[in-house]
């Protein structure tokens, strides 16, 4: 199968590309021209700019010979116009071009959360609804907290840094917010399985999947698991007031390019989890589902570089 992937150089997109190649698929990565050199030799590159490519006619030549599409593009921060373009308008233009060409496999990587948590979630969910009404079957995947042990990026690096803090483990509030973490490779495997399974066409609800791990855990428990993986001694928790995190998020929104921002703070303060039934549904529908954190800890032991990265990330 020839699969076009947007967001192919992101944290999740890279893993999707890798799993597609492992399964023998041909990958076409839609990336900005200046980033072509970051792609593996086995990947075909086409130029795109999701902030501007909002017309289906632009996408038609890029979809020549393409059998399926995975939209893994996403921006955690940005003004509302930019987020709307990247999360709704550009994917909708891509979907309309796909429908015109008769492409019937489209997987959308969305996000689990409440739209009132910020423009990131709101624009992602608006994009989901637009795609579901675009005239072709779409499978929407809304993952909870996505992590990796072999490498990290953005929010996962920030959590790793909190886990590796000296003497104390900073946690939002009292650290009781529930998450259902899933490994990025498990998410990529679900994407591959979704491409092999025609999306249901009977109702919108049947095409939206909450993608979660098999364990509901407080975020403090997940941070302790990361600390054990880094082979660092256990440490007491340091509760951080939510109001202080909101100030930090507002500063991060204005001053930094990293993941810290108001949306991330709201999502962490609320928690980010589905249900165990959501996990069971993944196994039933796709024949695969995320594995427990401990299983991935055993598969990917930490190295000294991981501890360096975690300790130095705040800089």
C-alpha positions as a Markdown table, in Angstrom:
| # | Residue | x | y | z |
|---|---|---|---|---|
| 1 | Unk | 0.0 | 0.0 | 0.0 |
| 2 | Unk | 1.2 | 3.5 | -0.8 |
| 3 | Unk | 0.5 | 5.7 | 2.2 |
| 4 | Unk | 0.8 | 9.5 | 2.3 |
| 5 | Unk | 1.7 | 10.8 | 5.9 |
| 6 | Unk | 1.4 | 14.4 | 7.0 |
| 7 | Unk | 3.3 | 15.3 | 10.2 |
| 8 | Unk | 5.8 | 12.6 | 9.2 |
| 9 | Unk | 8.6 | 14.2 | 11.1 |
| 10 | Unk | 6.8 | 14.7 | 14.4 |
| 11 | Unk | 7.1 | 12.6 | 17.5 |
| 12 | Unk | 4.1 | 10.3 | 16.5 |
| 13 | Unk | 4.6 | 10.7 | 12.8 |
| 14 | Unk | 8.1 | 9.3 | 12.8 |
| 15 | Unk | 7.0 | 6.1 | 14.5 |
| 16 | Unk | 4.0 | 5.7 | 12.1 |
| 17 | Unk | 6.4 | 6.0 | 9.2 |
| 18 | Unk | 8.8 | 3.4 | 10.7 |
| 19 | Unk | 6.0 | 0.9 | 11.4 |
| 20 | Unk | 4.5 | 1.4 | 7.9 |
| 21 | Unk | 8.0 | 0.6 | 6.4 |
| 22 | Unk | 8.4 | -2.5 | 8.7 |
| 23 | Unk | 5.0 | -3.8 | 7.4 |
| 24 | Unk | 6.1 | -3.4 | 3.8 |
| 25 | Unk | 4.2 | -0.3 | 2.8 |
| 26 | Unk | 5.5 | 2.5 | 0.7 |
| 27 | Unk | 5.5 | 5.9 | 2.4 |
| 28 | Unk | 5.1 | 9.3 | 0.9 |
| 29 | Unk | 5.9 | 12.0 | 3.5 |
| 30 | Unk | 4.3 | 15.5 | 3.0 |
| 31 | Unk | 6.8 | 17.8 | 4.6 |
| 32 | Unk | 8.1 | 21.4 | 4.3 |
| 33 | Unk | 10.8 | 21.7 | 1.7 |
| 34 | Unk | 13.5 | 22.7 | 4.1 |
| 35 | Unk | 13.0 | 19.4 | 6.1 |
| 36 | Unk | 13.3 | 16.9 | 3.3 |
| 37 | Unk | 16.8 | 16.0 | 4.4 |
| 38 | Unk | 15.5 | 14.6 | 7.7 |
| 39 | Unk | 13.6 | 11.8 | 6.0 |
| 40 | Unk | 15.0 | 8.2 | 5.6 |
| 41 | Unk | 16.1 | 7.3 | 2.1 |
| 42 | Unk | 13.2 | 4.8 | 1.8 |
| 43 | Unk | 10.6 | 7.5 | 2.1 |
| 44 | Unk | 9.3 | 9.6 | -0.9 |
| 45 | Unk | 9.0 | 13.3 | 0.0 |
| 46 | Unk | 6.4 | 15.8 | -1.4 |
| 47 | Unk | 6.5 | 19.4 | -0.4 |
| 48 | Unk | 3.6 | 20.9 | 1.6 |
| 49 | Unk | 2.8 | 23.7 | 4.0 |
| 50 | Unk | -0.3 | 22.9 | 6.1 |
| 51 | Unk | -0.7 | 26.5 | 7.0 |
| 52 | Unk | -1.3 | 27.4 | 3.4 |
| 53 | Unk | -2.3 | 24.3 | 1.5 |
| 54 | Unk | -6.0 | 24.8 | 2.0 |
| 55 | Unk | -7.3 | 24.0 | -1.5 |
| 56 | Unk | -8.1 | 20.4 | -2.6 |
| 57 | Unk | -6.6 | 21.2 | -6.0 |
| 58 | Unk | -3.2 | 21.6 | -4.4 |
| 59 | Unk | -3.3 | 18.1 | -3.0 |
| 60 | Unk | -4.6 | 16.3 | -6.1 |
| 61 | Unk | -1.1 | 15.8 | -7.8 |
| 62 | Unk | 0.5 | 14.8 | -4.5 |
| 63 | Unk | -2.0 | 11.9 | -4.2 |
| 64 | Unk | -1.1 | 10.3 | -7.4 |
| 65 | Unk | -0.8 | 6.6 | -6.8 |
| 66 | Unk | -1.7 | 6.9 | -3.1 |
| 67 | Unk | -3.9 | 4.3 | -1.6 |
| 68 | Unk | -4.3 | 5.6 | 2.0 |
| 69 | Unk | -3.6 | 8.7 | 4.1 |
| 70 | Unk | -2.5 | 9.3 | 7.7 |
| 71 | Unk | -2.8 | 12.8 | 9.1 |
| 72 | Unk | -0.4 | 13.0 | 12.1 |
| 73 | Unk | 0.2 | 16.7 | 11.9 |
| 74 | Unk | -0.4 | 18.9 | 14.9 |
| 75 | Unk | 0.6 | 22.0 | 16.7 |
| 76 | Unk | 0.3 | 22.3 | 20.4 |
| 77 | Unk | 0.7 | 26.1 | 20.4 |
| 78 | Unk | -0.1 | 28.9 | 18.0 |
| 79 | Unk | -2.8 | 31.5 | 17.3 |
| 80 | Unk | -6.3 | 30.3 | 16.5 |
| 81 | Unk | -6.1 | 31.1 | 12.8 |
| 82 | Unk | -2.9 | 28.9 | 12.5 |
| 83 | Unk | -4.3 | 26.1 | 14.5 |
| 84 | Unk | -7.6 | 26.1 | 12.5 |
| 85 | Unk | -5.6 | 26.0 | 9.3 |
| 86 | Unk | -3.3 | 23.1 | 10.3 |
| 87 | Unk | -5.9 | 21.1 | 12.2 |
| 88 | Unk | -9.1 | 21.7 | 10.2 |
| 89 | Unk | -8.8 | 23.5 | 6.9 |
| 90 | Unk | -5.7 | 21.7 | 5.5 |
| 91 | Unk | -6.8 | 18.1 | 6.5 |
| 92 | Unk | -10.3 | 18.9 | 5.1 |
| 93 | Unk | -8.8 | 20.0 | 1.8 |
| 94 | Unk | -6.7 | 16.8 | 1.7 |
| 95 | Unk | -9.8 | 14.7 | 2.5 |
| 96 | Unk | -11.8 | 16.3 | -0.3 |
| 97 | Unk | -9.0 | 15.7 | -2.8 |
| 98 | Unk | -8.9 | 12.0 | -1.6 |
| 99 | Unk | -12.6 | 11.6 | -2.0 |
| 100 | Unk | -12.4 | 13.0 | -5.5 |
| 101 | Unk | -9.7 | 10.4 | -6.3 |
| 102 | Unk | -11.6 | 7.5 | -4.7 |
| 103 | Unk | -9.2 | 7.0 | -1.8 |
| 104 | Unk | -11.1 | 5.2 | 0.9 |
| 105 | Unk | -8.6 | 4.9 | 3.8 |
| 106 | Unk | -7.9 | 7.9 | 5.9 |
| 107 | Unk | -6.6 | 7.8 | 9.5 |
| 108 | Unk | -6.8 | 11.0 | 11.6 |
| 109 | Unk | -4.5 | 11.3 | 14.6 |
| 110 | Unk | -6.5 | 13.6 | 16.9 |
| 111 | Unk | -6.2 | 14.2 | 20.7 |
| 112 | Unk | -8.1 | 13.2 | 23.8 |
| 113 | Unk | -9.4 | 16.1 | 25.9 |
| 114 | Unk | -12.0 | 18.7 | 26.4 |
| 115 | Unk | -12.4 | 21.5 | 23.8 |
| 116 | Unk | -12.6 | 24.1 | 26.6 |
| 117 | Unk | -9.1 | 23.2 | 27.6 |
| 118 | Unk | -7.7 | 25.3 | 24.7 |
| 119 | Unk | -7.5 | 26.0 | 21.0 |
| 120 | Unk | -5.4 | 22.9 | 20.4 |
| 121 | Unk | -8.1 | 20.5 | 21.5 |
| 122 | Unk | -10.9 | 22.6 | 20.1 |
| 123 | Unk | -9.3 | 22.9 | 16.7 |
| 124 | Unk | -8.4 | 19.2 | 16.6 |
| 125 | Unk | -12.0 | 18.1 | 17.4 |
| 126 | Unk | -13.4 | 20.6 | 14.9 |
| 127 | Unk | -11.1 | 19.0 | 12.3 |
| 128 | Unk | -12.3 | 15.6 | 13.3 |
| 129 | Unk | -16.0 | 16.6 | 12.7 |
| 130 | Unk | -15.1 | 18.2 | 9.4 |
| 131 | Unk | -13.3 | 15.1 | 8.2 |
| 132 | Unk | -16.1 | 12.8 | 9.2 |
| 133 | Unk | -18.5 | 14.9 | 7.0 |
| 134 | Unk | -16.1 | 15.1 | 4.1 |
| 135 | Unk | -17.6 | 12.2 | 2.0 |
| 136 | Unk | -15.1 | 9.4 | 2.7 |
| 137 | Unk | -14.6 | 6.9 | 5.5 |
| 138 | Unk | -12.3 | 8.3 | 8.2 |
| 139 | Unk | -11.0 | 6.6 | 11.3 |
| 140 | Unk | -10.3 | 9.1 | 14.1 |
| 141 | Unk | -7.9 | 8.1 | 16.8 |
| 142 | Unk | -7.8 | 10.2 | 20.0 |
| 143 | Unk | -4.8 | 9.1 | 22.1 |
| 144 | Unk | -4.3 | 9.8 | 25.8 |
| 145 | Unk | -0.8 | 10.6 | 27.1 |
| 146 | Unk | 1.7 | 9.2 | 24.5 |
| 147 | Unk | 5.2 | 8.3 | 25.7 |
| 148 | Unk | 8.3 | 6.6 | 24.5 |
| 149 | Unk | 11.3 | 5.3 | 26.3 |
| 150 | Unk | 13.7 | 5.1 | 23.4 |
| 151 | Unk | 13.7 | 8.8 | 22.7 |
| 152 | Unk | 11.3 | 11.6 | 23.7 |
| 153 | Unk | 10.0 | 14.9 | 22.4 |
| 154 | Unk | 8.0 | 17.9 | 23.6 |
| 155 | Unk | 5.5 | 17.0 | 26.4 |
| 156 | Unk | 7.1 | 13.5 | 26.9 |
| 157 | Unk | 10.5 | 15.2 | 27.5 |
| 158 | Unk | 8.9 | 17.6 | 29.9 |
| 159 | Unk | 7.4 | 14.7 | 31.9 |
| 160 | Unk | 10.7 | 12.9 | 31.9 |
| 161 | Unk | 12.4 | 16.0 | 33.2 |
| 162 | Unk | 9.9 | 16.2 | 36.1 |
| 163 | Unk | 10.5 | 12.5 | 36.9 |
| 164 | Unk | 14.3 | 13.1 | 37.0 |
| 165 | Unk | 14.3 | 16.2 | 39.2 |
| 166 | Unk | 16.8 | 16.1 | 42.0 |
| 167 | Unk | 15.6 | 15.2 | 45.5 |
| 168 | Unk | 11.9 | 15.8 | 44.8 |
| 169 | Unk | 9.4 | 14.9 | 42.1 |
| 170 | Unk | 7.3 | 17.9 | 41.1 |
| 171 | Unk | 3.7 | 17.0 | 40.4 |
| 172 | Unk | 0.7 | 19.1 | 39.3 |
| 173 | Unk | -1.6 | 19.7 | 42.3 |
| 174 | Unk | -1.3 | 16.5 | 44.4 |
| 175 | Unk | -0.6 | 14.3 | 41.3 |
| 176 | Unk | -3.9 | 12.5 | 41.5 |
| 177 | Unk | -5.1 | 13.3 | 38.0 |
| 178 | Unk | -5.7 | 10.1 | 36.0 |
| 179 | Unk | -4.0 | 9.2 | 32.8 |
| 180 | Unk | -4.0 | 6.1 | 30.6 |
| 181 | Unk | -0.5 | 6.3 | 29.1 |
| 182 | Unk | 0.3 | 4.4 | 25.8 |
| 183 | Unk | 3.5 | 3.8 | 24.1 |
| 184 | Unk | 4.0 | 5.6 | 20.8 |
| 185 | Unk | 4.8 | 2.3 | 19.0 |
| 186 | Unk | 1.5 | 0.8 | 20.2 |
| 187 | Unk | -0.3 | 3.8 | 18.7 |
| 188 | Unk | 1.6 | 3.4 | 15.4 |
| 189 | Unk | 0.6 | -0.3 | 15.3 |
| 190 | Unk | -3.0 | 0.7 | 15.7 |
| 191 | Unk | -2.6 | 3.1 | 12.8 |
| 192 | Unk | -1.3 | 0.3 | 10.6 |
| 193 | Unk | -4.1 | -2.0 | 11.6 |
| 194 | Unk | -6.7 | 0.8 | 11.0 |
| 195 | Unk | -5.4 | 1.2 | 7.4 |
| 196 | Unk | -6.1 | -2.5 | 6.8 |
| 197 | Unk | -9.6 | -2.2 | 8.2 |
| 198 | Unk | -12.2 | -0.2 | 6.3 |
| 199 | Unk | -13.7 | 2.5 | 8.5 |
| 200 | Unk | -17.3 | 2.0 | 9.6 |
| 201 | Unk | -19.8 | 4.0 | 7.7 |
| 202 | Unk | -22.9 | 3.6 | 9.9 |
| 203 | Unk | -22.3 | 6.4 | 12.4 |
| 204 | Unk | -19.8 | 9.1 | 13.4 |
| 205 | Unk | -19.4 | 7.5 | 16.9 |
| 206 | Unk | -18.3 | 4.2 | 15.4 |
| 207 | Unk | -15.4 | 6.0 | 13.7 |
| 208 | Unk | -14.0 | 7.8 | 16.7 |
| 209 | Unk | -11.7 | 5.7 | 18.9 |
| 210 | Unk | -10.3 | 6.7 | 22.3 |
| 211 | Unk | -6.8 | 5.3 | 22.2 |
| 212 | Unk | -5.6 | 4.5 | 25.8 |
| 213 | Unk | -3.4 | 2.1 | 27.7 |
| 214 | Unk | -4.6 | -0.8 | 29.8 |
| 215 | Unk | -3.9 | 1.1 | 33.1 |
| 216 | Unk | -5.7 | 4.0 | 34.8 |
| 217 | Unk | -3.1 | 5.6 | 37.0 |
| 218 | Unk | -2.5 | 8.9 | 38.7 |
| 219 | Unk | 0.1 | 11.0 | 36.9 |
| 220 | Unk | 2.3 | 10.8 | 40.0 |
| 221 | Unk | 2.5 | 7.0 | 39.6 |
| 222 | Unk | 3.5 | 7.5 | 35.9 |
| 223 | Unk | 6.2 | 9.9 | 36.9 |
| 224 | Unk | 7.5 | 7.4 | 39.5 |
| 225 | Unk | 7.6 | 4.8 | 36.8 |
| 226 | Unk | 9.7 | 7.1 | 34.6 |
| 227 | Unk | 12.0 | 7.7 | 37.5 |
| 228 | Unk | 12.5 | 4.0 | 38.1 |
| 229 | Unk | 13.2 | 3.5 | 34.4 |
| 230 | Unk | 15.9 | 6.2 | 34.6 |
| 231 | Unk | 17.4 | 4.1 | 37.4 |
| 232 | Unk | 17.2 | 7.0 | 39.8 |
| 233 | Unk | 16.4 | 6.6 | 43.5 |
| 234 | Unk | 12.8 | 7.2 | 44.6 |
| 235 | Unk | 12.0 | 10.7 | 45.9 |
| 236 | Unk | 9.1 | 12.4 | 47.7 |
| 237 | Unk | 6.5 | 14.2 | 45.7 |
| 238 | Unk | 6.5 | 18.0 | 45.5 |
| 239 | Unk | 2.9 | 19.2 | 45.0 |
| 240 | Unk | 2.8 | 22.3 | 42.7 |
| 241 | Unk | -0.2 | 24.6 | 43.0 |
| 242 | Unk | -2.3 | 24.6 | 39.9 |
| 243 | Unk | -2.4 | 28.5 | 40.0 |
| 244 | Unk | 1.4 | 28.5 | 39.8 |
| 245 | Unk | 1.3 | 26.1 | 36.9 |
| 246 | Unk | -1.2 | 28.4 | 35.1 |
| 247 | Unk | 1.3 | 31.3 | 35.5 |
| 248 | Unk | 4.1 | 29.1 | 34.1 |
| 249 | Unk | 1.9 | 28.0 | 31.2 |
| 250 | Unk | 1.0 | 31.6 | 30.4 |
| 251 | Unk | 4.7 | 32.5 | 30.4 |
| 252 | Unk | 5.5 | 29.5 | 28.3 |
| 253 | Unk | 2.8 | 30.5 | 25.8 |
| 254 | Unk | 4.4 | 33.9 | 25.3 |
| 255 | Unk | 8.1 | 33.3 | 25.7 |
| 256 | Unk | 9.0 | 29.7 | 24.8 |
| 257 | Unk | 9.0 | 27.3 | 21.8 |
| 258 | Unk | 8.8 | 24.3 | 24.1 |
| 259 | Unk | 5.6 | 22.3 | 25.0 |
| 260 | Unk | 4.8 | 24.3 | 28.2 |
| 261 | Unk | 1.7 | 26.4 | 27.6 |
| 262 | Unk | -1.8 | 27.1 | 28.8 |
| 263 | Unk | -3.4 | 24.2 | 27.0 |
| 264 | Unk | -0.9 | 21.6 | 28.4 |
| 265 | Unk | -1.4 | 22.9 | 31.9 |
| 266 | Unk | -5.2 | 22.7 | 31.6 |
| 267 | Unk | -5.0 | 19.1 | 30.2 |
| 268 | Unk | -2.6 | 18.0 | 33.0 |
| 269 | Unk | -4.8 | 19.7 | 35.7 |
| 270 | Unk | -7.9 | 17.9 | 34.5 |
| 271 | Unk | -6.2 | 14.5 | 33.7 |
| 272 | Unk | -6.3 | 12.7 | 30.4 |
| 273 | Unk | -7.9 | 9.3 | 30.4 |
| 274 | Unk | -10.7 | 7.2 | 28.9 |
| 275 | Unk | -12.0 | 3.9 | 30.3 |
| 276 | Unk | -10.8 | 0.3 | 30.3 |
| 277 | Unk | -13.7 | -0.4 | 27.9 |
| 278 | Unk | -12.0 | 2.0 | 25.4 |
| 279 | Unk | -8.9 | -0.2 | 25.6 |
| 280 | Unk | -10.9 | -3.4 | 25.1 |
| 281 | Unk | -12.6 | -1.8 | 22.1 |
| 282 | Unk | -9.2 | -1.3 | 20.4 |
| 283 | Unk | -8.4 | -5.0 | 20.7 |
| 284 | Unk | -11.8 | -5.9 | 19.4 |
| 285 | Unk | -11.7 | -3.6 | 16.4 |
| 286 | Unk | -8.1 | -3.6 | 15.4 |
| 287 | Unk | -6.7 | -6.8 | 16.8 |
| 288 | Unk | -4.1 | -4.9 | 18.8 |
| 289 | Unk | -4.1 | -2.6 | 21.8 |
| 290 | Unk | -1.5 | -0.7 | 23.9 |
| 291 | Unk | 0.6 | -2.7 | 26.4 |
| 292 | Unk | 1.3 | -1.9 | 30.1 |
| 293 | Unk | 4.0 | 0.6 | 31.0 |
| 294 | Unk | 6.1 | -2.0 | 32.8 |
| 295 | Unk | 6.2 | -4.2 | 29.7 |
| 296 | Unk | 7.7 | -1.3 | 27.6 |
| 297 | Unk | 10.1 | -0.5 | 30.5 |
| 298 | Unk | 11.5 | -4.0 | 30.3 |
| 299 | Unk | 11.8 | -3.9 | 26.5 |
| 300 | Unk | 13.6 | -0.5 | 26.4 |
| 301 | Unk | 16.1 | -0.2 | 29.3 |
| 302 | Unk | 17.4 | 3.3 | 29.9 |
| 303 | Unk | 20.9 | 4.5 | 29.0 |
| 304 | Unk | 23.1 | 7.1 | 30.5 |
| 305 | Unk | 22.1 | 9.5 | 27.6 |
| 306 | Unk | 18.5 | 9.3 | 28.8 |
| 307 | Unk | 19.4 | 10.5 | 32.3 |
| 308 | Unk | 21.5 | 13.3 | 30.8 |
| 309 | Unk | 18.6 | 14.4 | 28.6 |
| 310 | Unk | 16.1 | 14.3 | 31.4 |
| 311 | Unk | 18.3 | 16.3 | 33.8 |
| 312 | Unk | 19.4 | 18.9 | 31.3 |
| 313 | Unk | 16.0 | 19.4 | 29.5 |
| 314 | Unk | 14.9 | 22.3 | 31.8 |
| 315 | Unk | 17.8 | 24.3 | 30.4 |
